[in-house]
Amino acid sequence: MQWGQIKSLFIVCFLVLDIFLIKQLLDKQEDVAFISESTKEEQLALNIDGLSDLSEETEEAPLFYAVNQSFSTEDSIRLEQYANQKNVIVDDIYLFGQFDAPIPISVDDAGVNMESLNSLILNSGEYTYWGKDEKSNSLLFFQTMEQPIYFNQNALLLIQLNDDDEMIQYVQTKLVQEEEQEEARDLITEIDAVSRLFHNAGSLEQGDTVTDVALGYYNVTSLPNGLQILNPTWNVTVDETDNYFVNAIGGHAYPQDNEFIKTTIESYQEVINNAGMSEFQFIQTEEDEEEELIENIEQNLIKIANASIGVKEE
């Protein structure tokens, strides 16, 4: 046998051996990955309660592109029919309302009866009750766009209460979808969202109980032209009180925004404080009372901002 043939035979043999070893390695990696995944599921089940109610089925939802919605002339006409309040619209997109006299509102474990707000607040049916912020003594309502838009200053109804838990003032903003939208995408499952909070983010601890998982939207990116990208997001509620948010496409957890009330109120306060008269598109009050109304609204915003950081009134 010639040396060239022997060399070719060795090459073929080594090639077959390499293929065999690579296959063995890939099989072993798959086995390790399977064991690792099984171990993660077991660890999750051993440490976190409430998993039996969660879905393991894949859902679909699109990204939404949205911009600030301007309050229209028709909205101004409707506001004029509300005899129990005075209103200010700033920059077309911020609606400030102040009630002539405090109005009772019923808040219980079931939330707020939204129908009770129909005759008081524009398009109240487009918002869903989130909860009460005890520090600032205010109620938060998130705009819904098929699902709620979580913690977004531009998609919010915030109602300020007095010491008797009666409504005295509110701020309202809205988003509207752009016409062009992306196609629906596959989402991670509810159980996967909880797993990522436990294994990746370290947000959950042994003994925690998942009491609800709901789909909504969260804004991560705001472009210079005001366009917002709203991402499908799992809201994981733990022990009925703590809420965590997981991007339902990418799977990463969003950081907790414990300063949302404070920064939102300060933002609204800055809007009305810095606005020139030309930026007030609508003021529902007597002309000689306009400055007083604007000042009263701002003072109430200062009060709620101070309360949110624990500053007491003298």
C-alpha positions in Angstrom: 0.0 0.0 0.0 1.4 3.4 -0.9 2.0 6.0 1.7 -0.6 8.4 0.1 -3.3 5.8 0.6 -2.3 5.1 4.2 -2.4 8.8 4.9 -5.9 9.1 3.4 -7.0 6.2 5.5 -5.7 7.8 8.7 -7.5 11.1 7.8 -10.8 9.3 7.2 -10.4 7.4 10.5 -9.6 10.5 12.5 -12.5 12.3 10.8 -14.9 9.5 11.9 -13.5 9.6 15.4 -13.9 13.4 15.5 -17.5 13.1 14.4 -18.2 10.4 17.0 -16.6 12.5 19.8 -18.5 15.6 18.8 -21.7 13.7 18.8 -20.9 12.3 22.3 -20.1 15.8 23.5 -23.4 17.3 22.1 -25.4 14.5 23.6 -23.7 15.1 27.0 -24.4 18.8 26.8 -28.1 18.2 26.0 -28.2 15.8 29.0 -26.6 18.4 31.2 -29.0 21.1 29.9 -32.0 18.9 30.5 -30.8 18.0 34.0 -30.1 21.7 34.7 -33.5 22.7 33.5 -35.2 20.0 35.5 -33.2 21.0 38.5 -34.3 24.6 38.1 -38.0 23.6 37.8 -37.6 21.5 40.9 -35.9 24.3 42.9 -38.7 26.7 41.8 -41.4 24.3 42.9 -39.7 23.6 46.2 -39.2 27.3 47.1 -42.2 29.2 45.6 -45.8 28.5 46.2 -48.8 29.2 44.0 -47.3 27.7 40.8 -50.2 25.2 40.2 -52.5 28.0 39.0 -50.0 29.4 36.4 -50.2 28.6 32.7 -47.4 26.9 30.8 -49.0 27.7 27.4 -47.4 30.2 25.0 -49.4 33.3 24.3 -48.9 36.0 21.6 -49.0 39.8 21.8 -47.6 42.7 19.7 -45.3 45.6 20.6 -47.3 48.8 20.6 -46.1 52.2 19.3 -47.9 55.0 21.0 -47.9 58.8 21.3 -49.5 61.3 23.6 -53.1 61.9 22.8 -54.3 65.5 22.6 -57.5 66.5 24.3 -59.9 67.6 21.6 -62.4 70.5 21.2 -65.1 67.9 21.9 -63.4 67.0 25.1 -63.5 70.7 26.2 -67.2 70.9 25.4 -67.8 67.8 27.6 -65.7 69.3 30.4 -67.9 72.4 30.4 -70.9 70.2 31.1 -69.3 69.1 34.4 -70.8 71.6 36.8 -69.0 70.3 39.8 -65.4 71.1 38.8 -62.9 73.4 37.1 -60.4 72.3 34.6 -57.2 73.2 32.9 -55.6 71.6 29.8 -51.9 72.3 29.3 -49.8 71.5 26.2 -52.9 69.7 24.8 -52.0 66.5 26.7 -52.3 67.3 30.5 -55.8 67.6 32.0 -55.9 69.0 35.5 -59.3 68.9 37.3 -60.3 70.4 40.6 -63.6 69.7 42.2 -65.6 72.6 43.6 -66.4 70.5 46.7 -64.9 67.2 47.9 -66.6 64.1 46.4 -66.8 60.8 48.3 -65.5 57.7 46.5 -65.8 54.1 47.7 -62.6 52.1 47.7 -62.5 48.6 49.0 -60.8 45.2 48.4 -62.6 44.9 45.1 -61.2 48.2 44.0 -63.2 51.2 42.7 -66.6 51.2 41.0 -65.4 52.8 37.7 -69.0 53.6 36.7 -69.1 56.0 39.6 -66.5 58.1 37.8 -68.3 58.3 34.4 -70.1 61.6 35.2 -66.9 63.1 36.8 -63.9 62.2 34.6 -63.5 62.0 30.8 -63.3 58.5 29.4 -62.9 57.0 32.8 -63.8 53.6 31.4 -60.5 53.5 29.5 -58.6 53.2 32.9 -58.3 50.5 35.4 -57.8 50.9 39.1 -54.3 49.9 40.3 -54.3 50.9 43.9 -54.0 53.6 46.6 -50.7 55.2 47.5 -50.9 55.6 51.2 -48.1 58.1 51.5 -49.5 60.6 49.1 -53.1 59.7 49.8 -53.9 59.3 46.1 -55.5 56.7 43.8 -53.8 55.4 40.7 -55.6 54.3 37.6 -53.7 52.9 34.6 -54.9 53.5 31.0 -55.8 50.3 29.3 -54.8 49.5 25.7 -56.2 46.0 25.5 -54.2 45.5 28.7 -53.1 48.0 31.3 -50.1 50.2 30.7 -48.0 50.0 33.9 -46.6 53.1 35.6 -46.5 55.5 32.7 -46.8 59.2 33.4 -48.5 59.7 30.0 -51.1 57.0 30.4 -52.4 57.8 33.9 -55.3 59.0 35.9 -54.2 60.2 39.4 -56.9 61.3 41.9 -55.9 63.2 45.0 -57.8 62.7 48.2 -58.3 64.8 51.3 -57.9 63.6 54.9 -61.5 62.2 54.7 -60.6 60.2 51.6 -62.8 62.4 49.4 -61.7 63.4 45.9 -60.5 66.9 45.5 -58.3 67.0 42.4 -57.0 64.8 39.6 -54.6 64.7 36.7 -55.2 62.8 33.5 -53.0 61.8 30.5 -53.6 59.4 27.6 -51.7 57.6 24.9 -53.0 56.6 21.5 -51.7 53.9 19.3 -49.9 54.7 16.1 -51.5 53.2 13.0 -48.6 51.0 12.0 -48.1 48.2 14.5 -45.9 45.1 14.6 -47.2 41.6 14.3 -47.9 39.6 17.5 -44.9 37.8 18.9 -44.6 34.6 21.0 -44.3 35.4 24.7 -42.6 33.6 27.5 -45.0 31.6 29.7 -46.3 32.7 33.0 -44.3 30.0 34.8 -41.2 31.1 32.9 -41.7 34.7 34.1 -41.8 33.5 37.7 -38.7 31.3 37.1 -36.7 34.2 35.8 -37.6 36.3 38.8 -36.4 33.5 41.1 -33.3 32.2 39.3 -32.1 35.2 37.3 -33.3 38.4 39.0 -33.2 37.0 42.6 -36.4 38.9 43.3 -38.2 36.0 44.9 -37.3 34.2 48.1 -38.1 30.9 49.7 -41.7 30.8 51.0 -43.0 33.5 48.6 -46.5 32.8 47.1 -47.4 33.9 43.6 -51.0 35.1 43.8 -51.5 36.4 40.3 -49.8 36.8 36.9 -51.4 39.3 34.4 -50.3 40.6 31.0 -49.9 44.4 30.5 -47.5 46.9 28.8 -44.5 48.7 30.0 -42.5 51.5 28.3 -38.8 51.1 28.2 -37.9 53.5 25.4 -39.2 56.9 24.5 -37.9 58.4 21.3 -37.2 62.1 20.8 -40.4 62.6 18.7 -42.4 61.4 21.7 -43.0 58.0 20.3 -43.2 55.3 23.0 -42.5 51.6 22.5 -44.8 49.6 24.8 -43.5 46.1 25.5 -45.8 43.1 26.5 -45.0 42.6 30.2 -46.0 40.0 32.8 -47.0 41.5 36.1 -46.2 38.9 38.8 -48.0 39.6 42.1 -46.4 38.0 45.1 -48.2 37.6 48.5 -51.0 39.8 47.1 -49.0 43.0 47.7 -45.7 42.9 45.9 -45.6 43.4 42.1 -42.7 42.5 39.7 -42.6 43.1 36.0 -40.9 40.8 33.4 -40.5 41.6 29.7 -42.8 39.0 28.1 -40.6 38.8 25.0 -37.0 39.2 26.2 -37.6 37.7 29.7 -35.6 40.2 31.7 -37.1 41.8 34.8 -37.6 45.5 35.0 -36.2 47.4 38.1 -38.6 48.5 40.7 -39.6 52.1 40.4 -40.3 53.1 44.0 -40.1 56.8 43.2 -42.9 56.8 40.5 -45.4 58.8 42.5 -42.8 61.4 43.5 -41.3 61.9 40.1 -44.7 61.9 38.4 -46.2 64.6 40.7 -43.0 66.7 40.3 -43.3 66.3 36.5 -46.9 67.5 36.5 -46.1 70.3 38.9 -43.3 71.5 36.6 -45.7 71.3 33.6 -48.2 73.7 35.1 -45.6 75.9 36.9 -43.6 76.5 33.7 -46.5 76.9 31.3 -47.1 80.3 29.8 -50.7 81.5 29.2 -50.4 80.5 25.5 -49.9 76.9 26.6 -53.2 76.7 28.5 -55.4 75.5 25.7 -58.5 75.4 28.0 -59.4 76.8 31.3 -62.9 76.2 32.7 -63.5 79.0 35.2 -64.2 82.7 35.2 -61.5 84.8 33.7 -60.8 86.7 36.9 -60.3 83.3 38.7 -57.9 81.7 36.2 -54.7 82.5 38.1 -56.2 81.5 41.4 -57.3 78.1 39.9 -53.8 77.5 38.5 -52.2 78.4 41.8 -54.6 76.1 43.8 -53.9 73.2 41.5 -50.1 73.7 41.8 -50.4 74.0 45.6 -52.3 70.7 45.8 -49.6 69.1 43.7 -46.9 70.4 46.0 -48.9 69.0 49.0 -49.1 65.5 47.4 -45.4 65.6 46.4 -44.4 66.4 49.9 -46.6 63.7 51.3 -45.0 61.1 49.0 -41.6 61.8 50.6 -42.9 62.1 54.1 -42.8 65.9 54.5 -45.6 67.0 56.8 -47.5 70.2 56.6 -46.8 72.8 59.2 
